[in-house]
Amino acid sequence: MILQSLNILNYRNIREASLEFSPKLNCLVGLNGQGKTNVLDAIYLLSFTKSAFTAQDSLNITHGEELAMVQGNYGEFVISCGLRRGVKKQFRKDKKDYPRLLDHIGLIPLVMVCPADHQLIEEGSDERRRFMDVVIGQRNRKYLDCLATYNALLKQRNALLKQYADAPNPPDDLLEVLEWQMVEPAEYIFRARTDFFREFEPYFQEVYKVISGSAEIPNLRYISQLQDRELREAYIRTRKRDLILGWTSQGPHKDDLDMRLGDFPLKQVGSQGQQRTFVLALKLAQALYLADTTGEAPILLLDDIFDRLDSERVERIVAMVQGEQFGQIFITDTDRQHLSDIIQPGPDAKIFHVENGQIA
C-alpha cells in the first residue's frame, strides 16, 4: 500500500500542508514538539479512522478552529476524514460515506511504532490484547464483528452483576441468556488469537534475532482461560463470585501475552534497550506478518524509534526496514545528521523538515 500524497488542514498543530511522498522512504526531521508525530498520526487516522493518541476527535482539531480535514491519495482511491466540533466524524472513500467505520479497517494495512509502545510491557493486559486485536482485525473482518458483539454483551453482563450484587435473588435466567450469547463470539475470538499466535511467533523470533544479533533469547506466550476450560460452564461456576466482584472474571477479555527473556519476566529483568528491542521486534514482525498474510506490505510508521538503543541495533533495524520485505516507510527523528549517517541515500528517499507545524 502506497500513500502518494497527503493534505492536512487544522490537524493538531498543522494548519495546512500538502505533501507528496516517496513510495519507499520518507523522513521527517525537526525538534520535539514541532509536529513530526502529528503527520504520522494523520496517516494513522486514515487507516484506523481514529487517532493513535486520543479517543476524543475534537482534541485533534487545531486550537481555535472549528474543523479539521485529512485526505490521502493512495492511487486506487482517496480517503478523507472531516472533523467538526460537536458533530459526528465524517469518513469517506472516494467521497462516499462508510455505513460503519468498522468496514474501513483493513483496507489500508498499517503498523505504527512509537515511544508509547512501552505500555505493552509496563501496563496491564488490555494493551497486549489491543496489540493482538489490531493485527488480527486488519485481516479478519469477522474477528472485529465478534469482538464488538462480545464486548457489548460483556458490558451488559457487568452492568447486571453490579446492579444485583446485593440482591437476595439475582436474575440467573437473564444472566444465563447473556452468557449463552457470549460463548459463540468468545470462542471465535479465542480460536482466531490462537491461530494468529501460532503463525506470528516465528516472525517475532526471527526479527528479534536480527535486531539483537542473537544476544538474547526472547520468549512469547499466549495465555487464555479458554485453553483449559469450557466457557459456558465457567460462567455458571463463577456466577456467585462475579456478583460479589461486580464484573465478569471469565472470558477472552482476560487473555494476555507473557513476555520473557529466557525464563524471566521481561519487565523485571530486561534493560531499557532489551525492552525496546522486544517491542520493536513485536511491531516489525507484525508488519512482516501482515505483508505475508494479506499480500499487501503495510505502511510502516517509525516515530522516534532510536532512543535507548545502541548504534549496532539501530543499524540492524534500519537495514531491515529498507529491505524488499517492507513497503513504504515514514521515520521521524530530531537529528538530520543522525538520519544521514544511518540511512542509505538514494532516489527513493525524501526528507521533510518540520518546524512549528510547517513542513518543507
Disulfide bonds with the S-S distance in Angstrom:
none
